[in-house]
Amino acid sequence: MANKVLLECRPMTWEENVEYNEFSDSLADKKNKVSGKEYLKKIVPWVMEHVYGVKDVNSFSPGELMAIYTTTVSLTSNIRMDEIKNLKTSTNGSVSEANTAKTADGSGK
């Protein structure tokens, strides 16, 4: 009987994303250039291990692995507009100082 693994897809942290980009760039390096299939065979297990801590990808079907990978990359590039209150910009394009100060005062720090 196969082991069941339950995980929740999430975006990568800043550090994970930096490492992901470095690893991805190394695969695309002119010396080590790999095909699309070879790229996926290397990058998907990398994401599973470094983002989710899953060392044995055999617990998942190929479709599940691709869905987890694409969802993770997609979530990493999305912005949670409703959760980040200081993301709105002022008319001149800079972050509103009033909103920043108001949020800082309300945080209790």
N, C-alpha and C positions, 0 to 999 in steps of 0.2 A: 504494500500500500504506500502510495506517495505521501510525502509530508505536505501538509497544507501550510501555506505561508500567506498571511494576511498583511497587506501594507496599504497605506494611504498615500496616494500620489501627492507630491508637494513640490513647490519650487525649490531650486537649489539656493543655498546660502551664497553670499558673496564669495567666500573662500572656495566653495565647491565649484562655483561657476568659473572662477579664475583657473582652477586646476583643470576643469573640463575644457576650457578654451585652449589651454596650453597643450593638453593631450590631443585634442582635435587638430590643432595646428601642426603638431608633430607628425600626425598621420598624413597630413596634406603636404608635408615638406617635400620638395622636389626629389630629394634622395630616396625617401621612403614612400613615395606616392603609392597609394593603394586604390583599388577599384571601389565602386560603391558598395558592393557586397562585402568586400574585405573590411571596409570602413565600418559598416554596421556590425560585423562579427566582432570587432574590437571595441567600438564605442558603447554599444548597448550593455555588455557585461561590465564595462567600466562604470557606467551610470548606476547599474544595479549594486555594485560593490561599494562605490564611494559615496553615493547619495543615500542608499537604503540599507547598506550593510549586508547585502545578500551575496554570499560568495558562490553558492551553487545555483546557477540559473536554470538547472534542469527541473526545478520545481514548477517552472512556468512553461506554457506553450509559446512557440514563436510569435503567435498573434498577441498574446498577453505581454510579452517582452517589448514588442514594438509599440503597443498601446501605452505601456508605462513610460517608455523612452520618449515618445512624442508628446505625451501629456506633461511629463516633467519639463521638457524643453519649452513647451508652450506656456506652462505656468511660470517659468522663470522669466519669460519676456513680458508677461502681463503686468499691469499696474493695478493695484487694489485701490482705485480712486475713492471708494466710499470709506475706506479705513485710514487713508492718509490725509489728514485734515489740512496740512500745510502745503499741499501740492498745487493748489490754485495759485496762479501768478497775478501780479498787479498789472495795470495797464502798460507800464513800461517794460514788462517782461521779467522783472525780478520778483523774488518771493516777497509777499506782503509782510512787512515788519510787524504790523499791528496784529495779524493772525498768529505770527510766531510768538510774540510777547503774550498774547492772550492764552495760547495753548500752554506756554511755559508756566504762567501764573496758575493755571488750572491744574497743572500736573502735581503740584505740591512739592516740587524739588527745588 
